[in-house]
Amino acid sequence: MLTVQTRMLEISDLKSLPEKKFKDITPYNEKVKEYEIKTNNLRVYLIKDVKGKLIIIGGKKTTQKKDIKKFRNLKKEYLKYFKENLK
């Protein structure tokens, strides 16, 4: 867990990390960027919205596909809520 926190701090300080530690996982033609922080067994999924990066969900390497699906659903709901409440 300390490794994830360290990588999050490095990202917030705008430090560059190798792709094996911090990866852009944005699907093609998607406007809101998606990122994955990786350690040996842990994953944290983030989006970049108008206010910066936002942590959505964390998970394990063994449940990665399920976690990404859940992450994208939460992202969709967040963006929908954000859009509706800016009116």
PDB file as gemmi writes it, atoms N, CA and C in Angstrom:
CRYST1    1.000    1.000    1.000  90.00  90.00  90.00 P 1                      
ATOM      1  N   MET A   1       0.818  -1.190   0.000  1.00  0.00           N  
ATOM      2  CA  MET A   1       0.000   0.000   0.000  1.00  0.00           C  
ATOM      3  C   MET A   1       0.867   1.262   0.000  1.00  0.00           C  
ATOM      4  N   LEU A   2       1.994   1.200   0.674  1.00  0.00           N  
ATOM      5  CA  LEU A   2       2.905   2.343   0.713  1.00  0.00           C  
ATOM      6  C   LEU A   2       3.416   2.684  -0.692  1.00  0.00           C  
ATOM      7  N   THR A   3       3.638   1.663  -1.501  1.00  0.00           N  
ATOM      8  CA  THR A   3       4.100   1.883  -2.868  1.00  0.00           C  
ATOM      9  C   THR A   3       3.060   2.664  -3.668  1.00  0.00           C  
ATOM     10  N   VAL A   4       1.784   2.321  -3.520  1.00  0.00           N  
ATOM     11  CA  VAL A   4       0.716   3.029  -4.220  1.00  0.00           C  
ATOM     12  C   VAL A   4       0.688   4.485  -3.779  1.00  0.00           C  
ATOM     13  N   GLN A   5       0.778   4.720  -2.481  1.00  0.00           N  
ATOM     14  CA  GLN A   5       0.772   6.092  -1.957  1.00  0.00           C  
ATOM     15  C   GLN A   5       1.959   6.888  -2.495  1.00  0.00           C  
ATOM     16  N   THR A   6       3.115   6.267  -2.549  1.00  0.00           N  
ATOM     17  CA  THR A   6       4.309   6.934  -3.067  1.00  0.00           C  
ATOM     18  C   THR A   6       4.114   7.306  -4.528  1.00  0.00           C  
ATOM     19  N   ARG A   7       3.572   6.393  -5.305  1.00  0.00           N  
ATOM     20  CA  ARG A   7       3.350   6.679  -6.733  1.00  0.00           C  
ATOM     21  C   ARG A   7       2.310   7.774  -6.916  1.00  0.00           C  
ATOM     22  N   MET A   8       1.293   7.789  -6.085  1.00  0.00           N  
ATOM     23  CA  MET A   8       0.281   8.838  -6.154  1.00  0.00           C  
ATOM     24  C   MET A   8       0.912  10.200  -5.853  1.00  0.00           C  
ATOM     25  N   LEU A   9       1.795  10.256  -4.869  1.00  0.00           N  
ATOM     26  CA  LEU A   9       2.495  11.505  -4.560  1.00  0.00           C  
ATOM     27  C   LEU A   9       3.387  11.942  -5.708  1.00  0.00           C  
ATOM     28  N   GLU A  10       4.080  10.999  -6.317  1.00  0.00           N  
ATOM     29  CA  GLU A  10       4.948  11.326  -7.451  1.00  0.00           C  
ATOM     30  C   GLU A  10       4.133  11.887  -8.609  1.00  0.00           C  
ATOM     31  N   ILE A  11       2.985  11.292  -8.871  1.00  0.00           N  
ATOM     32  CA  ILE A  11       2.113  11.771  -9.947  1.00  0.00           C  
ATOM     33  C   ILE A  11       1.592  13.164  -9.631  1.00  0.00           C  
ATOM     34  N   SER A  12       1.185  13.375  -8.382  1.00  0.00           N  
ATOM     35  CA  SER A  12       0.674  14.693  -7.999  1.00  0.00           C  
ATOM     36  C   SER A  12       1.756  15.764  -8.081  1.00  0.00           C  
ATOM     37  N   ASP A  13       3.022  15.367  -7.942  1.00  0.00           N  
ATOM     38  CA  ASP A  13       4.147  16.292  -8.089  1.00  0.00           C  
ATOM     39  C   ASP A  13       4.609  16.396  -9.544  1.00  0.00           C  
ATOM     40  N   LEU A  14       3.814  15.819 -10.465  1.00  0.00           N  
ATOM     41  CA  LEU A  14       4.065  15.855 -11.906  1.00  0.00           C  
ATOM     42  C   LEU A  14       5.362  15.163 -12.308  1.00  0.00           C  
ATOM     43  N   LYS A  15       5.758  14.151 -11.532  1.00  0.00           N  
ATOM     44  CA  LYS A  15       6.933  13.359 -11.885  1.00  0.00           C  
ATOM     45  C   LYS A  15       6.529  12.312 -12.910  1.00  0.00           C  
ATOM     46  N   SER A  16       7.424  12.037 -13.815  1.00  0.00           N  
ATOM     47  CA  SER A  16       7.189  11.033 -14.842  1.00  0.00           C  
ATOM     48  C   SER A  16       7.497   9.639 -14.289  1.00  0.00           C  
ATOM     49  N   LEU A  17       6.601   8.701 -14.555  1.00  0.00           N  
ATOM     50  CA  LEU A  17       6.804   7.315 -14.123  1.00  0.00           C  
ATOM     51  C   LEU A  17       6.784   6.410 -15.346  1.00  0.00           C  
ATOM     52  N   PRO A  18       7.515   5.300 -15.298  1.00  0.00           N  
ATOM     53  CA  PRO A  18       7.478   4.354 -16.417  1.00  0.00           C  
ATOM     54  C   PRO A  18       6.093   3.726 -16.549  1.00  0.00           C  
ATOM     55  N   GLU A  19       5.780   3.265 -17.747  1.00  0.00           N  
ATOM     56  CA  GLU A  19       4.464   2.694 -18.037  1.00  0.00           C  
ATOM     57  C   GLU A  19       4.147   1.481 -17.170  1.00  0.00           C  
ATOM     58  N   LYS A  20       5.148   0.758 -16.717  1.00  0.00           N  
ATOM     59  CA  LYS A  20       4.878  -0.403 -15.862  1.00  0.00           C  
ATOM     60  C   LYS A  20       4.406   0.008 -14.465  1.00  0.00           C  
ATOM     61  N   LYS A  21       4.515   1.310 -14.131  1.00  0.00           N  
ATOM     62  CA  LYS A  21       4.053   1.810 -12.838  1.00  0.00           C  
ATOM     63  C   LYS A  21       2.818   2.698 -12.948  1.00  0.00           C  
ATOM     64  N   PHE A  22       2.692   3.408 -14.064  1.00  0.00           N  
ATOM     65  CA  PHE A  22       1.600   4.357 -14.271  1.00  0.00           C  
ATOM     66  C   PHE A  22       1.270   4.370 -15.760  1.00  0.00           C  
ATOM     67  N   LYS A  23       0.051   3.959 -16.099  1.00  0.00           N  
ATOM     68  CA  LYS A  23      -0.286   3.721 -17.497  1.00  0.00           C  
ATOM     69  C   LYS A  23      -1.582   4.427 -17.885  1.00  0.00           C  
ATOM     70  N   ASP A  24      -1.583   4.995 -19.076  1.00  0.00           N  
ATOM     71  CA  ASP A  24      -2.801   5.557 -19.660  1.00  0.00           C  
ATOM     72  C   ASP A  24      -3.597   4.382 -20.234  1.00  0.00           C  
ATOM     73  N   ILE A  25      -4.827   4.180 -19.744  1.00  0.00           N  
ATOM     74  CA  ILE A  25      -5.662   3.073 -20.222  1.00  0.00           C  
ATOM     75  C   ILE A  25      -6.934   3.597 -20.896  1.00  0.00           C  
ATOM     76  N   THR A  26      -6.873   4.830 -21.387  1.00  0.00           N  
ATOM     77  CA  THR A  26      -8.032   5.457 -22.009  1.00  0.00           C  
ATOM     78  C   THR A  26      -8.404   4.724 -23.294  1.00  0.00           C  
ATOM     79  N   PRO A  27      -9.684   4.309 -23.421  1.00  0.00           N  
ATOM     80  CA  PRO A  27     -10.111   3.696 -24.676  1.00  0.00           C  
ATOM     81  C   PRO A  27     -10.057   4.701 -25.829  1.00  0.00           C  
ATOM     82  N   TYR A  28      -9.937   4.192 -27.024  1.00  0.00           N  
ATOM     83  CA  TYR A  28      -9.895   5.015 -28.224  1.00  0.00           C  
ATOM     84  C   TYR A  28     -11.161   5.878 -28.312  1.00  0.00           C  
ATOM     85  N   ASN A  29     -11.010   7.126 -28.680  1.00  0.00           N  
ATOM     86  CA  ASN A  29     -12.090   8.106 -28.846  1.00  0.00           C  
ATOM     87  C   ASN A  29     -12.766   8.526 -27.543  1.00  0.00           C  
ATOM     88  N   GLU A  30     -12.214   8.170 -26.400  1.00  0.00           N  
ATOM     89  CA  GLU A  30     -12.778   8.604 -25.119  1.00  0.00           C  
ATOM     90  C   GLU A  30     -12.190   9.968 -24.778  1.00  0.00           C  
ATOM     91  N   LYS A  31     -13.032  10.906 -24.366  1.00  0.00           N  
ATOM     92  CA  LYS A  31     -12.574  12.266 -24.090  1.00  0.00           C  
ATOM     93  C   LYS A  31     -11.917  12.406 -22.723  1.00  0.00           C  
ATOM     94  N   VAL A  32     -12.442  11.735 -21.706  1.00  0.00           N  
ATOM     95  CA  VAL A  32     -11.905  11.841 -20.352  1.00  0.00           C  
ATOM     96  C   VAL A  32     -10.826  10.772 -20.170  1.00  0.00           C  
ATOM     97  N   LYS A  33      -9.599  11.214 -19.869  1.00  0.00           N  
ATOM     98  CA  LYS A  33      -8.467  10.305 -19.744  1.00  0.00           C  
ATOM     99  C   LYS A  33      -8.611   9.379 -18.537  1.00  0.00           C  
ATOM    100  N   GLU A  34      -8.153   8.144 -18.699  1.00  0.00           N  
ATOM    101  CA  GLU A  34      -8.153   7.130 -17.649  1.00  0.00           C  
ATOM    102  C   GLU A  34      -6.720   6.673 -17.409  1.00  0.00           C  
ATOM    103  N   TYR A  35      -6.407   6.421 -16.136  1.00  0.00           N  
ATOM    104  CA  TYR A  35      -5.059   5.999 -15.771  1.00  0.00           C  
ATOM    105  C   TYR A  35      -5.108   4.848 -14.787  1.00  0.00           C  
ATOM    106  N   GLU A  36      -4.023   4.085 -14.770  1.00  0.00           N  
ATOM    107  CA  GLU A  36      -3.882   2.970 -13.847  1.00  0.00           C  
ATOM    108  C   GLU A  36      -2.523   3.082 -13.157  1.00  0.00           C  
ATOM    109  N   ILE A  37      -2.541   3.087 -11.829  1.00  0.00           N  
ATOM    110  CA  ILE A  37      -1.312   2.997 -11.043  1.00  0.00           C  
ATOM    111  C   ILE A  37      -1.136   1.525 -10.713  1.00  0.00           C  
ATOM    112  N   LYS A  38       0.069   0.998 -10.982  1.00  0.00           N  
ATOM    113  CA  LYS A  38       0.292  -0.427 -10.809  1.00  0.00           C  
ATOM    114  C   LYS A  38       1.418  -0.709  -9.823  1.00  0.00           C  
ATOM    115  N   THR A  39       1.190  -1.732  -8.982  1.00  0.00           N  
ATOM    116  CA  THR A  39       2.261  -2.338  -8.196  1.00  0.00           C  
ATOM    117  C   THR A  39       2.229  -3.816  -8.569  1.00  0.00           C  
ATOM    118  N   ASN A  40       2.973  -4.640  -7.861  1.00  0.00           N  
ATOM    119  CA  ASN A  40       2.961  -6.069  -8.187  1.00  0.00           C  
ATOM    120  C   ASN A  40       1.553  -6.649  -8.168  1.00  0.00           C  
ATOM    121  N   ASN A  41       0.776  -6.349  -7.124  1.00  0.00           N  
ATOM    122  CA  ASN A  41      -0.539  -6.972  -6.977  1.00  0.00           C  
ATOM    123  C   ASN A  41      -1.694  -5.992  -6.900  1.00  0.00           C  
ATOM    124  N   LEU A  42      -1.420  -4.700  -6.707  1.00  0.00           N  
ATOM    125  CA  LEU A  42      -2.482  -3.724  -6.529  1.00  0.00           C  
ATOM    126  C   LEU A  42      -2.626  -2.818  -7.748  1.00  0.00           C  
ATOM    127  N   ARG A  43      -3.853  -2.335  -7.942  1.00  0.00           N  
ATOM    128  CA  ARG A  43      -4.151  -1.395  -9.015  1.00  0.00           C  
ATOM    129  C   ARG A  43      -5.029  -0.280  -8.454  1.00  0.00           C  
ATOM    130  N   VAL A  44      -4.802   0.954  -8.903  1.00  0.00           N  
ATOM    131  CA  VAL A  44      -5.664   2.075  -8.575  1.00  0.00           C  
ATOM    132  C   VAL A  44      -6.009   2.742  -9.894  1.00  0.00           C  
ATOM    133  N   TYR A  45      -7.291   2.997 -10.112  1.00  0.00           N  
ATOM    134  CA  TYR A  45      -7.774   3.573 -11.359  1.00  0.00           C  
ATOM    135  C   TYR A  45      -8.227   4.998 -11.126  1.00  0.00           C  
ATOM    136  N   LEU A  46      -7.804   5.894 -12.029  1.00  0.00           N  
ATOM    137  CA  LEU A  46      -8.081   7.320 -11.892  1.00  0.00           C  
ATOM    138  C   LEU A  46      -8.612   7.871 -13.203  1.00  0.00           C  
ATOM    139  N   ILE A  47      -9.284   9.005 -13.097  1.00  0.00           N  
ATOM    140  CA  ILE A  47      -9.636   9.755 -14.295  1.00  0.00           C  
ATOM    141  C   ILE A  47      -9.056  11.152 -14.162  1.00  0.00           C  
ATOM    142  N   LYS A  48      -8.921  11.803 -15.277  1.00  0.00           N  
ATOM    143  CA  LYS A  48      -8.520  13.208 -15.282  1.00  0.00           C  
ATOM    144  C   LYS A  48      -9.740  14.000 -15.708  1.00  0.00           C  
ATOM    145  N   ASP A  49     -10.294  14.752 -14.767  1.00  0.00           N  
ATOM    146  CA  ASP A  49     -11.441  15.583 -15.096  1.00  0.00           C  
ATOM    147  C   ASP A  49     -11.017  17.052 -15.100  1.00  0.00           C  
ATOM    148  N   VAL A  50     -11.965  17.956 -15.169  1.00  0.00           N  
ATOM    149  CA  VAL A  50     -11.644  19.379 -15.281  1.00  0.00           C  
ATOM    150  C   VAL A  50     -10.906  19.912 -14.060  1.00  0.00           C  
ATOM    151  N   LYS A  51     -11.045  19.255 -12.933  1.00  0.00           N  
ATOM    152  CA  LYS A  51     -10.387  19.711 -11.708  1.00  0.00           C  
ATOM    153  C   LYS A  51      -9.082  18.965 -11.430  1.00  0.00           C  
ATOM    154  N   GLY A  52      -8.707  18.051 -12.271  1.00  0.00           N  
ATOM    155  CA  GLY A  52      -7.493  17.271 -12.055  1.00  0.00           C  
ATOM    156  C   GLY A  52      -7.808  15.793 -12.021  1.00  0.00           C  
ATOM    157  N   LYS A  53      -6.983  15.046 -11.327  1.00  0.00           N  
ATOM    158  CA  LYS A  53      -7.200  13.602 -11.267  1.00  0.00           C  
ATOM    159  C   LYS A  53      -8.086  13.250 -10.088  1.00  0.00           C  
ATOM    160  N   LEU A  54      -8.849  12.200 -10.254  1.00  0.00           N  
ATOM    161  CA  LEU A  54      -9.769  11.744  -9.221  1.00  0.00           C  
ATOM    162  C   LEU A  54      -9.654  10.240  -9.113  1.00  0.00           C  
ATOM    163  N   ILE A  55      -9.409   9.727  -7.924  1.00  0.00           N  
ATOM    164  CA  ILE A  55      -9.342   8.292  -7.715  1.00  0.00           C  
ATOM    165  C   ILE A  55     -10.763   7.742  -7.733  1.00  0.00           C  
ATOM    166  N   ILE A  56     -10.971   6.705  -8.483  1.00  0.00           N  
ATOM    167  CA  ILE A  56     -12.295   6.106  -8.579  1.00  0.00           C  
ATOM    168  C   ILE A  56     -12.361   4.789  -7.819  1.00  0.00           C  
ATOM    169  N   ILE A  57     -11.411   3.894  -8.056  1.00  0.00           N  
ATOM    170  CA  ILE A  57     -11.497   2.554  -7.467  1.00  0.00           C  
ATOM    171  C   ILE A  57     -10.104   1.925  -7.404  1.00  0.00           C  
ATOM    172  N   GLY A  58      -9.934   1.053  -6.457  1.00  0.00           N  
ATOM    173  CA  GLY A  58      -8.713   0.280  -6.341  1.00  0.00           C  
ATOM    174  C   GLY A  58      -9.051  -1.189  -6.452  1.00  0.00           C  
ATOM    175  N   GLY A  59      -8.073  -1.995  -6.751  1.00  0.00           N  
ATOM    176  CA  GLY A  59      -8.318  -3.425  -6.866  1.00  0.00           C  
ATOM    177  C   GLY A  59      -7.022  -4.205  -6.887  1.00  0.00           C  
ATOM    178  N   LYS A  60      -7.157  -5.475  -7.214  1.00  0.00           N  
ATOM    179  CA  LYS A  60      -6.016  -6.379  -7.275  1.00  0.00           C  
ATOM    180  C   LYS A  60      -5.774  -6.805  -8.713  1.00  0.00           C  
ATOM    181  N   LYS A  61      -4.571  -7.235  -8.970  1.00  0.00           N  
ATOM    182  CA  LYS A  61      -4.215  -7.709 -10.306  1.00  0.00           C  
ATOM    183  C   LYS A  61      -5.123  -8.879 -10.717  1.00  0.00           C  
ATOM    184  N   THR A  62      -5.484  -9.718  -9.775  1.00  0.00           N  
ATOM    185  CA  THR A  62      -6.284 -10.909 -10.080  1.00  0.00           C  
ATOM    186  C   THR A  62      -7.730 -10.575 -10.461  1.00  0.00           C  
ATOM    187  N   THR A  63      -8.208  -9.392 -10.082  1.00  0.00           N  
ATOM    188  CA  THR A  63      -9.591  -8.992 -10.413  1.00  0.00           C  
ATOM    189  C   THR A  63      -9.604  -7.779 -11.352  1.00  0.00           C  
ATOM    190  N   GLN A  64      -8.543  -7.602 -12.092  1.00  0.00           N  
ATOM    191  CA  GLN A  64      -8.341  -6.416 -12.908  1.00  0.00           C  
ATOM    192  C   GLN A  64      -9.454  -6.171 -13.925  1.00  0.00           C  
ATOM    193  N   LYS A  65      -9.871  -7.176 -14.667  1.00  0.00           N  
ATOM    194  CA  LYS A  65     -10.910  -6.980 -15.684  1.00  0.00           C  
ATOM    195  C   LYS A  65     -12.220  -6.539 -15.056  1.00  0.00           C  
ATOM    196  N   LYS A  66     -12.597  -7.175 -13.966  1.00  0.00           N  
ATOM    197  CA  LYS A  66     -13.827  -6.814 -13.251  1.00  0.00           C  
ATOM    198  C   LYS A  66     -13.710  -5.406 -12.671  1.00  0.00           C  
ATOM    199  N   ASP A  67     -12.548  -5.084 -12.120  1.00  0.00           N  
ATOM    200  CA  ASP A  67     -12.337  -3.769 -11.522  1.00  0.00           C  
ATOM    201  C   ASP A  67     -12.391  -2.651 -12.566  1.00  0.00           C  
ATOM    202  N   ILE A  68     -11.821  -2.879 -13.741  1.00  0.00           N  
ATOM    203  CA  ILE A  68     -11.856  -1.866 -14.800  1.00  0.00           C  
ATOM    204  C   ILE A  68     -13.288  -1.641 -15.268  1.00  0.00           C  
ATOM    205  N   LYS A  69     -14.059  -2.700 -15.368  1.00  0.00           N  
ATOM    206  CA  LYS A  69     -15.463  -2.559 -15.750  1.00  0.00           C  
ATOM    207  C   LYS A  69     -16.221  -1.725 -14.704  1.00  0.00           C  
ATOM    208  N   LYS A  70     -15.992  -2.021 -13.429  1.00  0.00           N  
ATOM    209  CA  LYS A  70     -16.623  -1.269 -12.343  1.00  0.00           C  
ATOM    210  C   LYS A  70     -16.146   0.186 -12.359  1.00  0.00           C  
ATOM    211  N   PHE A  71     -14.862   0.379 -12.592  1.00  0.00           N  
ATOM    212  CA  PHE A  71     -14.271   1.714 -12.684  1.00  0.00           C  
ATOM    213  C   PHE A  71     -14.942   2.537 -13.777  1.00  0.00           C  
ATOM    214  N   ARG A  72     -15.116   1.947 -14.937  1.00  0.00           N  
ATOM    215  CA  ARG A  72     -15.724   2.689 -16.054  1.00  0.00           C  
ATOM    216  C   ARG A  72     -17.197   3.006 -15.791  1.00  0.00           C  
ATOM    217  N   ASN A  73     -17.902   2.124 -15.106  1.00  0.00           N  
ATOM    218  CA  ASN A  73     -19.285   2.421 -14.725  1.00  0.00           C  
ATOM    219  C   ASN A  73     -19.344   3.579 -13.727  1.00  0.00           C  
ATOM    220  N   LEU A  74     -18.451   3.577 -12.729  1.00  0.00           N  
ATOM    221  CA  LEU A  74     -18.392   4.675 -11.760  1.00  0.00           C  
ATOM    222  C   LEU A  74     -18.009   5.987 -12.441  1.00  0.00           C  
ATOM    223  N   LYS A  75     -17.086   5.912 -13.370  1.00  0.00           N  
ATOM    224  CA  LYS A  75     -16.676   7.100 -14.132  1.00  0.00           C  
ATOM    225  C   LYS A  75     -17.866   7.681 -14.874  1.00  0.00           C  
ATOM    226  N   LYS A  76     -18.612   6.820 -15.527  1.00  0.00           N  
ATOM    227  CA  LYS A  76     -19.787   7.251 -16.288  1.00  0.00           C  
ATOM    228  C   LYS A  76     -20.802   7.942 -15.374  1.00  0.00           C  
ATOM    229  N   GLU A  77     -21.068   7.355 -14.218  1.00  0.00           N  
ATOM    230  CA  GLU A  77     -22.010   7.941 -13.259  1.00  0.00           C  
ATOM    231  C   GLU A  77     -21.495   9.271 -12.711  1.00  0.00           C  
ATOM    232  N   TYR A  78     -20.213   9.334 -12.403  1.00  0.00           N  
ATOM    233  CA  TYR A  78     -19.610  10.567 -11.899  1.00  0.00           C  
ATOM    234  C   TYR A  78     -19.752  11.685 -12.924  1.00  0.00           C  
ATOM    235  N   LEU A  79     -19.392  11.406 -14.168  1.00  0.00           N  
ATOM    236  CA  LEU A  79     -19.456  12.427 -15.209  1.00  0.00           C  
ATOM    237  C   LEU A  79     -20.894  12.858 -15.483  1.00  0.00           C  
ATOM    238  N   LYS A  80     -21.821  11.920 -15.424  1.00  0.00           N  
ATOM    239  CA  LYS A  80     -23.235  12.244 -15.604  1.00  0.00           C  
ATOM    240  C   LYS A  80     -23.701  13.172 -14.476  1.00  0.00           C  
ATOM    241  N   TYR A  81     -23.358  12.846 -13.246  1.00  0.00           N  
ATOM    242  CA  TYR A  81     -23.740  13.663 -12.095  1.00  0.00           C  
ATOM    243  C   TYR A  81     -23.111  15.051 -12.192  1.00  0.00           C  
ATOM    244  N   PHE A  82     -21.831  15.106 -12.534  1.00  0.00           N  
ATOM    245  CA  PHE A  82     -21.109  16.358 -12.642  1.00  0.00           C  
ATOM    246  C   PHE A  82     -21.743  17.251 -13.713  1.00  0.00           C  
ATOM    247  N   LYS A  83     -22.080  16.663 -14.844  1.00  0.00           N  
ATOM    248  CA  LYS A  83     -22.689  17.409 -15.956  1.00  0.00           C  
ATOM    249  C   LYS A  83     -24.066  17.938 -15.563  1.00  0.00           C  
ATOM    250  N   GLU A  84     -24.880  17.117 -14.917  1.00  0.00           N  
ATOM    251  CA  GLU A  84     -26.228  17.520 -14.520  1.00  0.00           C  
ATOM    252  C   GLU A  84     -26.225  18.605 -13.463  1.00  0.00           C  
ATOM    253  N   ASN A  85     -25.232  18.616 -12.604  1.00  0.00           N  
ATOM    254  CA  ASN A  85     -25.187  19.582 -11.514  1.00  0.00           C  
ATOM    255  C   ASN A  85     -24.438  20.863 -11.843  1.00  0.00           C  
ATOM    256  N   LEU A  86     -23.928  20.975 -13.045  1.00  0.00           N  
ATOM    257  CA  LEU A  86     -23.297  22.221 -13.477  1.00  0.00           C  
ATOM    258  C   LEU A  86     -24.294  23.159 -14.146  1.00  0.00           C  
ATOM    259  N   LYS A  87     -25.458  22.649 -14.426  1.00  0.00           N  
ATOM    260  CA  LYS A  87     -26.482  23.456 -15.130  1.00  0.00           C  
ATOM    261  C   LYS A  87     -26.999  24.566 -14.267  1.00  0.00           C  
TER     262      LYS A  87                                                      
END                                                                             
